[in-house]
Amino acid sequence: MDRRAGEGALVAYFGYGSLVNRDTHRTEIVDALPARLKGWRRHWVRRDEESSRALLSVRRDPASVTDGLLVIDRAENLPAVDLREERYQRVSLAPADLELSADLPADCPLHVYEANLVHAPVRLEIIQSYLDAVLQGFLREYGRSGVERFVSETEGFDAEILADRKTPTYPRAVVLSDEEKSLFDAILMQKIE
């Protein structure tokens, strides 16, 4: 992957939730590649102590591999991404942690964002507009089978889904086609049953 003239240092971060949906990005990225993160598992976690709202995170699990999107961005944009991911810690990765179909730029630091965990027993609530953005990203990158894998491999789908699709509360909400709505609802119903 060649850098365009005038570009500075690059950084890459692995998205496994809303970052998989390119429509949610707020920086002008350089590239993005479907990728798999080895030794990590995706799960729903509590957002903060004041709420039962859920967000996605990953945790180390040697037996797992997680689908996602490796975003290659300009290093100067990293503070903006850190702000977006303010409830997460940026964790360094090694190139061997990823399965990629293309080579990475030389000397490109790799990261994944891991949520700051809040420990308290409570039934989690998933905001539907957040989940819709995530599922649309997986549909675009991996097709229907990718959406099905996301739902079957992500821990914590026993949470309540808060139906806010008509009036989204997620700040990076996306527009879904009728086909996407039907597909996502059908796949989630299969998971619940």
C-alpha positions in Angstrom: 0.0 0.0 0.0 1.6 3.3 -1.1 1.2 6.6 0.6 0.0 9.5 -1.5 2.5 12.4 -1.8 2.3 14.7 1.2 0.8 12.2 3.6 2.4 11.9 7.1 2.8 8.9 9.4 0.1 6.3 9.3 -1.6 4.3 12.1 -4.1 1.4 11.9 -6.8 0.4 14.3 -9.0 -2.7 14.2 -12.7 -2.0 14.2 -15.1 -4.8 15.4 -18.3 -2.8 15.9 -19.5 0.5 14.5 -16.0 1.2 13.0 -16.7 -1.7 10.6 -19.3 0.7 9.0 -17.3 3.1 6.9 -20.3 5.6 7.0 -19.6 6.1 10.7 -16.0 7.3 10.3 -15.4 10.9 11.0 -11.8 11.2 9.8 -10.7 11.0 6.2 -9.1 7.6 6.3 -6.4 6.4 4.0 -7.8 2.8 3.5 -9.7 0.0 5.2 -9.3 -3.7 4.8 -11.5 -6.6 6.0 -9.4 -8.4 8.7 -9.6 -10.9 11.4 -8.2 -10.4 14.9 -6.8 -13.6 16.4 -7.0 -14.3 20.1 -9.8 -11.8 20.9 -13.6 -12.3 21.3 -16.3 -9.7 20.9 -18.9 -9.1 23.7 -21.4 -6.7 24.9 -20.5 -4.8 28.1 -22.0 -2.1 30.3 -21.3 1.4 29.1 -21.0 3.1 32.4 -22.1 2.9 36.1 -25.1 5.3 35.5 -26.7 3.3 32.8 -27.5 -0.2 31.7 -26.8 0.7 28.1 -24.4 -1.7 26.3 -21.5 -1.1 24.0 -19.3 -3.6 22.1 -15.8 -4.5 23.3 -13.3 -7.3 22.9 -11.5 -9.4 25.4 -8.5 -11.7 25.0 -9.6 -15.3 24.3 -6.9 -17.5 22.7 -9.5 -19.8 21.1 -11.4 -17.0 19.3 -11.0 -15.0 16.0 -13.0 -11.8 15.5 -14.1 -10.4 12.1 -13.7 -6.7 11.6 -12.2 -3.9 9.6 -8.6 -2.7 9.8 -8.7 1.1 9.3 -5.6 2.8 8.1 -5.6 6.4 9.1 -3.3 9.4 9.4 -1.6 9.4 12.8 -2.6 13.1 13.2 -6.3 11.9 13.2 -5.7 9.5 16.2 -6.7 12.0 18.9 -10.1 12.4 17.1 -10.5 8.6 17.1 -9.5 8.4 20.7 -12.2 11.0 21.5 -14.8 9.0 19.6 -13.7 5.9 21.6 -13.5 7.7 24.9 -15.0 4.8 26.8 -12.1 2.6 25.6 -8.4 2.1 26.0 -6.3 1.9 22.9 -4.3 -1.4 23.1 -1.3 -2.1 20.9 -1.3 -5.1 18.5 1.4 -7.0 16.7 1.1 -7.7 12.9 0.8 -11.5 13.8 -2.4 -10.7 15.7 -4.2 -10.1 12.4 -5.2 -12.1 9.3 -5.1 -9.7 6.3 -5.5 -10.1 2.6 -3.0 -7.3 1.9 0.3 -6.0 3.3 0.4 -3.2 5.8 2.4 0.0 5.4 5.9 -0.3 6.8 6.2 0.9 10.5 2.5 1.3 10.9 1.5 1.0 14.6 -1.6 -1.3 15.1 -4.2 -0.9 17.8 -7.6 -2.2 19.0 -9.9 -0.3 21.4 -10.9 -2.3 24.5 -13.8 -1.0 26.6 -13.2 0.2 30.2 -15.2 -2.5 32.0 -17.9 -1.6 34.5 -18.6 -4.5 36.9 -22.1 -4.6 38.2 -24.8 -7.1 37.6 -27.5 -5.6 35.5 -29.4 -6.6 32.3 -27.8 -4.8 29.4 -29.7 -2.7 26.9 -28.5 -2.5 23.3 -29.5 0.6 21.4 -31.0 -0.6 18.1 -29.6 2.4 16.1 -26.1 1.5 17.3 -26.6 -2.2 16.4 -28.0 -1.3 13.0 -24.9 0.7 12.2 -22.8 -2.3 13.2 -24.8 -4.8 11.3 -24.9 -2.7 8.1 -21.1 -2.5 8.2 -20.8 -6.3 8.5 -23.3 -6.8 5.7 -21.3 -4.5 3.4 -17.9 -6.1 4.3 -18.8 -9.7 4.8 -22.3 -10.2 3.4 -25.2 -12.0 5.1 -22.9 -14.7 6.5 -20.8 -12.0 8.2 -23.9 -10.6 9.9 -24.9 -14.1 11.0 -21.3 -14.8 12.3 -21.4 -11.4 14.2 -24.6 -12.3 15.9 -23.6 -15.9 16.7 -20.1 -15.1 17.9 -20.7 -12.0 20.0 -21.4 -12.7 23.7 -24.2 -11.0 25.5 -27.1 -11.0 23.0 -29.4 -11.9 25.9 -29.7 -8.1 26.4 -32.8 -6.1 25.7 -32.8 -4.2 22.4 -34.1 -0.7 22.8 -36.1 0.1 19.6 -35.0 3.6 18.6 -34.8 3.0 14.8 -37.5 5.6 14.0 -35.8 8.3 16.2 -32.2 7.2 16.5 -30.3 8.1 19.6 -26.9 6.8 18.4 -24.9 9.8 17.2 -23.6 8.1 14.1 -26.9 6.5 13.1 -27.1 5.2 9.5 -30.0 4.9 7.1 -31.1 1.3 6.4 -33.0 0.0 3.4 -36.2 -2.0 4.0 -34.3 -5.1 3.0 -31.6 -4.4 5.6 -34.2 -3.9 8.3 -35.9 -7.1 7.5 -32.7 -9.1 7.3 -31.3 -7.8 10.6 -34.6 -8.3 12.4 -34.9 -11.9 11.1 -31.3 -12.8 12.1 -31.7 -11.3 15.5 -35.0 -13.2 16.0 -33.2 -16.5 15.2 -30.6 -15.7 17.9 -33.3 -14.9 20.5 -35.3 -18.1 19.8 
